[in-house]
Amino acid sequence: MNVVITGGAGFIGSNLVHYWLEHHPEDSVTVVDSLTYAGRRESLGDLSSSPRFRFLEQSIADATAMDGAVRGVDLVVHLAAESHNDRAVAGPLPFVETNVLGTAILLEACRHRDVPRFHHVSTDEVYGSLALDTPTRFTESSPYLPRGPYSASKAGSDHLVRAWHETYGLRVTLSNSGNNYGPYQFPEKLIPLAITRLLRGGKVPIYGDGKNVRDWIYVLDHCGAIDLIAHQGRIGATYLVSAENERSNLDVVGRLLRQLGRGDDSIEWVPDRLGHDRRYALDPSRLRQELGWRPGVTFDEGLAATVEWYATHESWWSPLVAPTPGASA
Ligand SMILES: NC(=O)c1ccc[n+]([C@@H]2O[C@H](COP(=O)([O-])OP(=O)(O)OC[C@H]3O[C@@H](n4cnc5c(N)ncnc54)[C@H](O)[C@@H]3O)[C@@H](O)[C@H]2O)c1
């Protein structure tokens, strides 16, 4: 199969490219990535020498480039996006341009080139915020209630993908996952920010009261779910991807402090982010029952692997670390 992975130089995308080439030795992968601050060729290692790998430095918002990129392709897995909430609050327009307009342009290219299958990678944030003191979780039929520019732009992209299916018959699947962690994540997000600060002897900033809850998944478990859904998911269907691992930011940072032999005095409390969602939690029953997916690692195993990766890949992250206003998840 010829597969296009958009955003393949980003965090989840680069993990997915490595995963895909390893698990599908008969496939070729083309990465489409415009290399924003979040896109890193280094994350794709020495793949350039592989005859099964191609890199196109293009924006998904470039209609001519996308028309060429998806020609003759069997599957598009779409991850390219602006993805950082703090940046969205500070400057929302790039989020609309890439996540909404860029997705529409990519969908149009896939429609005109009759791409047989399109998988869209999205987030639990489109469903809004849950209260801390309820057991409620999001399901595939939860209403869309995005509260910030990032989640609203991702919600817009989800609606466009469904519209291209309903209106033009494009064969799509969608997945919405919780917060990912693992290798190659830009150190502006909570877990790599905390690890890199601690490895340098610094403090970890935590927003507000630290009680905000996220549903954490190890990135390679997410890649396995994307692979399964893109191949076997029902056309038109959405699948929630969750390892059912709800943790407060304080809990996450506490585990990292213990793993790295540091105490609570390494926490720096900072004022809360504007419109900071309180809790996300996903019910992955459909994915488990229809496709038999299960996560492969526990949270502590995934965290230990992540700490180990950052401890041994300082050359990857050291050019990226700069003073940041707060830890975010
Ligand atoms: N990280 C998470 O926890 C998480 C959770 C759920 C869903 N998602 C979704 O998964 C996808 C990937 O997230 P991530 O964390 O890897 O993001 P990331 O910010 O690490 O990577 C995004 C990639 O997209 C590229 N990109 C940005 N604008 C582009 C454009 N106009 N054209 C082409 N490439 C462009 C960037 O260069 C980068 O390589 C996103 O769609 C995001 O919404 C992420």
PDBQT file of the ligand as one rigid body, heavy atoms in Angstrom, charges set to zero:
ROOT
HETATM    1  N1  LIG A 401      -0.612  15.085  21.323  1.00  0.00    +0.000 N 
HETATM    2  C1  LIG A 401      -1.773  14.659  21.812  1.00  0.00    +0.000 C 
HETATM    3  O1  LIG A 401      -1.861  14.375  23.007  1.00  0.00    +0.000 OA
HETATM    4  C2  LIG A 401      -2.960  14.491  20.916  1.00  0.00    +0.000 A 
HETATM    5  C3  LIG A 401      -4.117  13.896  21.437  1.00  0.00    +0.000 A 
HETATM    6  C4  LIG A 401      -5.212  13.680  20.593  1.00  0.00    +0.000 A 
HETATM    7  C5  LIG A 401      -5.144  14.067  19.257  1.00  0.00    +0.000 A 
HETATM    8  N2  LIG A 401      -4.020  14.671  18.790  1.00  0.00    +0.000 N 
HETATM    9  C6  LIG A 401      -3.999  15.046  17.367  1.00  0.00    +0.000 C 
HETATM   10  O2  LIG A 401      -2.975  14.280  16.765  1.00  0.00    +0.000 OA
HETATM   11  C7  LIG A 401      -2.370  15.031  15.732  1.00  0.00    +0.000 C 
HETATM   12  C8  LIG A 401      -0.876  15.100  15.958  1.00  0.00    +0.000 C 
HETATM   13  O3  LIG A 401      -0.625  15.693  17.213  1.00  0.00    +0.000 OA
HETATM   14  P1  LIG A 401       0.859  15.905  17.741  1.00  0.00    +0.000 P 
HETATM   15  O4  LIG A 401       0.803  16.001  19.199  1.00  0.00    +0.000 OA
HETATM   16  O5  LIG A 401       1.738  14.916  17.108  1.00  0.00    +0.000 OA
HETATM   17  O6  LIG A 401       1.157  17.350  17.136  1.00  0.00    +0.000 OA
HETATM   18  P2  LIG A 401       2.543  18.053  16.831  1.00  0.00    +0.000 P 
HETATM   19  O7  LIG A 401       2.299  19.508  17.057  1.00  0.00    +0.000 OA
HETATM   20  O8  LIG A 401       3.667  17.398  17.554  1.00  0.00    +0.000 OA
HETATM   21  O9  LIG A 401       2.788  17.779  15.279  1.00  0.00    +0.000 OA
HETATM   22  C9  LIG A 401       2.025  18.394  14.281  1.00  0.00    +0.000 C 
HETATM   23  C10 LIG A 401       2.770  18.246  12.983  1.00  0.00    +0.000 C 
HETATM   24  O10 LIG A 401       1.981  18.857  11.947  1.00  0.00    +0.000 OA
HETATM   25  C11 LIG A 401       2.818  19.651  11.146  1.00  0.00    +0.000 C 
HETATM   26  N3  LIG A 401       2.014  20.728  10.562  1.00  0.00    +0.000 N 
HETATM   27  C12 LIG A 401       1.457  21.786  11.181  1.00  0.00    +0.000 A 
HETATM   28  N4  LIG A 401       0.813  22.566  10.298  1.00  0.00    +0.000 NA
HETATM   29  C13 LIG A 401       0.945  21.972   9.086  1.00  0.00    +0.000 A 
HETATM   30  C14 LIG A 401       0.487  22.276   7.786  1.00  0.00    +0.000 A 
HETATM   31  N5  LIG A 401      -0.239  23.378   7.539  1.00  0.00    +0.000 N 
HETATM   32  N6  LIG A 401       0.797  21.433   6.778  1.00  0.00    +0.000 NA
HETATM   33  C15 LIG A 401       1.542  20.318   6.996  1.00  0.00    +0.000 A 
HETATM   34  N7  LIG A 401       2.032  19.993   8.216  1.00  0.00    +0.000 NA
HETATM   35  C16 LIG A 401       1.727  20.809   9.247  1.00  0.00    +0.000 A 
HETATM   36  C17 LIG A 401       3.899  20.168  12.073  1.00  0.00    +0.000 C 
HETATM   37  O11 LIG A 401       5.070  20.576  11.372  1.00  0.00    +0.000 OA
HETATM   38  C18 LIG A 401       4.127  18.948  12.957  1.00  0.00    +0.000 C 
HETATM   39  O12 LIG A 401       5.103  18.090  12.392  1.00  0.00    +0.000 OA
HETATM   40  C19 LIG A 401      -3.050  16.397  15.734  1.00  0.00    +0.000 C 
HETATM   41  O13 LIG A 401      -4.046  16.391  14.728  1.00  0.00    +0.000 OA
HETATM   42  C20 LIG A 401      -3.662  16.497  17.104  1.00  0.00    +0.000 C 
HETATM   43  O14 LIG A 401      -4.805  17.299  17.092  1.00  0.00    +0.000 OA
HETATM   44  C21 LIG A 401      -2.930  14.892  19.579  1.00  0.00    +0.000 A 
ENDROOT
TORSDOF 0
